[in-house]
Amino acid sequence: MLNTKHSEIAPDGLPIVGFIRLKTVLSVVPVSKSTWHLGVSNGVFPAGVKLSTQIRAWDVDEIRKLIKQIKDDGCVIAAQA
């Protein structure tokens, strides 16, 4: 879950700056977990930053750019298939 104690939240529900975990990414990008991982491996979605051997997070600015691209261009997965 997103820790909001020390971060400000923008109107879109994401922190203003920082990194978010996959659960939060998937709450704002309308794809399944397996589709997200496929999109990352195909270069359609950002790969994120590996924080440890089992933890990865995504820059909230990259996710906002992706959301804007999806809104402007339509489904990015279909365009890459």
CYANA upper distance limits for C-alpha pairs under 8 A (distance plus 0.5 A):
  1 MET  CA     23 LYS  CA      8.12
  1 MET  CA     24 THR  CA      7.95
  2 LEU  CA     20 ILE  CA      7.91
  2 LEU  CA     24 THR  CA      7.71
  3 ASN  CA      7 SER  CA      7.83
  4 THR  CA      8 GLU  CA      7.25
  4 THR  CA      9 ILE  CA      7.80
  4 THR  CA     15 PRO  CA      8.37
  7 SER  CA     15 PRO  CA      6.70
  7 SER  CA     16 ILE  CA      7.95
  7 SER  CA     17 VAL  CA      8.41
  8 GLU  CA     15 PRO  CA      6.12
  8 GLU  CA     16 ILE  CA      6.41
  9 ILE  CA     13 GLY  CA      6.38
  9 ILE  CA     14 LEU  CA      6.07
  9 ILE  CA     15 PRO  CA      4.83
  9 ILE  CA     16 ILE  CA      6.15
 10 ALA  CA     14 LEU  CA      6.14
 10 ALA  CA     15 PRO  CA      6.28
 10 ALA  CA     16 ILE  CA      5.89
 14 LEU  CA     60 VAL  CA      7.71
 15 PRO  CA     60 VAL  CA      7.65
 16 ILE  CA     60 VAL  CA      8.10
 17 VAL  CA     59 ASP  CA      8.39
 17 VAL  CA     60 VAL  CA      6.78
 17 VAL  CA     61 ASP  CA      7.69
 18 GLY  CA     59 ASP  CA      6.47
 18 GLY  CA     60 VAL  CA      6.40
 19 PHE  CA     57 ALA  CA      6.24
 19 PHE  CA     58 TRP  CA      5.64
 19 PHE  CA     59 ASP  CA      4.97
 19 PHE  CA     60 VAL  CA      5.92
 20 ILE  CA     24 THR  CA      6.69
 20 ILE  CA     25 VAL  CA      7.26
 20 ILE  CA     57 ALA  CA      5.77
 20 ILE  CA     58 TRP  CA      5.75
 20 ILE  CA     59 ASP  CA      7.02
 20 ILE  CA     60 VAL  CA      6.79
 21 ARG  CA     25 VAL  CA      6.93
 21 ARG  CA     56 ARG  CA      7.18
 21 ARG  CA     57 ALA  CA      5.14
 21 ARG  CA     58 TRP  CA      6.85
 22 LEU  CA     26 LEU  CA      6.56
 22 LEU  CA     56 ARG  CA      8.14
 22 LEU  CA     57 ALA  CA      7.16
 22 LEU  CA     58 TRP  CA      8.01
 23 LYS  CA     27 SER  CA      6.86
 24 THR  CA     28 VAL  CA      7.37
 25 VAL  CA     29 VAL  CA      6.54
 25 VAL  CA     58 TRP  CA      8.27
 25 VAL  CA     63 ILE  CA      7.75
 26 LEU  CA     30 PRO  CA      6.97
 26 LEU  CA     31 VAL  CA      7.08
 26 LEU  CA     32 SER  CA      7.63
 26 LEU  CA     33 LYS  CA      7.67
 28 VAL  CA     67 ILE  CA      8.47
 29 VAL  CA     67 ILE  CA      7.28
 31 VAL  CA     35 THR  CA      6.53
 31 VAL  CA     36 TRP  CA      6.83
 32 SER  CA     36 TRP  CA      6.65
 33 LYS  CA     37 HIS  CA      6.84
 34 SER  CA     38 LEU  CA      6.68
 35 THR  CA     39 GLY  CA      6.54
 36 TRP  CA     40 VAL  CA      6.69
 36 TRP  CA     45 PHE  CA      7.63
 37 HIS  CA     41 SER  CA      6.72
 38 LEU  CA     42 ASN  CA      6.65
 39 GLY  CA     43 GLY  CA      6.51
 39 GLY  CA     44 VAL  CA      5.29
 39 GLY  CA     45 PHE  CA      5.65
 39 GLY  CA     77 ILE  CA      7.50
 40 VAL  CA     44 VAL  CA      6.34
 40 VAL  CA     45 PHE  CA      5.17
 40 VAL  CA     46 PRO  CA      6.39
 40 VAL  CA     47 ALA  CA      5.85
 41 SER  CA     47 ALA  CA      8.24
 43 GLY  CA     47 ALA  CA      8.12
 44 VAL  CA     76 VAL  CA      7.56
 44 VAL  CA     77 ILE  CA      7.48
 44 VAL  CA     80 GLN  CA      7.61
 45 PHE  CA     66 LEU  CA      7.99
 46 PRO  CA     58 TRP  CA      8.11
 46 PRO  CA     62 GLU  CA      7.63
 46 PRO  CA     63 ILE  CA      8.37
 47 ALA  CA     58 TRP  CA      8.00
 48 GLY  CA     56 ARG  CA      6.80
 48 GLY  CA     57 ALA  CA      5.90
 48 GLY  CA     58 TRP  CA      4.84
 48 GLY  CA     59 ASP  CA      7.29
 49 VAL  CA     56 ARG  CA      5.95
 49 VAL  CA     57 ALA  CA      5.85
 49 VAL  CA     58 TRP  CA      6.60
 49 VAL  CA     59 ASP  CA      8.36
 50 LYS  CA     54 GLN  CA      8.34
 50 LYS  CA     55 ILE  CA      6.52
 50 LYS  CA     56 ARG  CA      4.83
 50 LYS  CA     57 ALA  CA      7.06
 51 LEU  CA     55 ILE  CA      5.85
 51 LEU  CA     56 ARG  CA      5.94
 51 LEU  CA     57 ALA  CA      7.52
 52 SER  CA     56 ARG  CA      7.60
 58 TRP  CA     62 GLU  CA      7.75
 58 TRP  CA     63 ILE  CA      7.66
 59 ASP  CA     63 ILE  CA      7.11
 60 VAL  CA     64 ARG  CA      6.72
 61 ASP  CA     65 LYS  CA      6.77
 62 GLU  CA     66 LEU  CA      6.73
 63 ILE  CA     67 ILE  CA      6.68
 64 ARG  CA     68 LYS  CA      6.71
 65 LYS  CA     69 GLN  CA      6.63
 66 LEU  CA     70 ILE  CA      6.66
 67 ILE  CA     71 LYS  CA      6.72
 68 LYS  CA     72 ASP  CA      6.52
 69 GLN  CA     73 ASP  CA      6.20
 69 GLN  CA     74 GLY  CA      7.94
 69 GLN  CA     76 VAL  CA      8.36
 70 ILE  CA     74 GLY  CA      5.37
 70 ILE  CA     75 CYS  CA      6.19
 70 ILE  CA     76 VAL  CA      6.65
 75 CYS  CA     79 ALA  CA      7.16
 76 VAL  CA     80 GLN  CA      6.87
 77 ILE  CA     81 ALA  CA      6.73
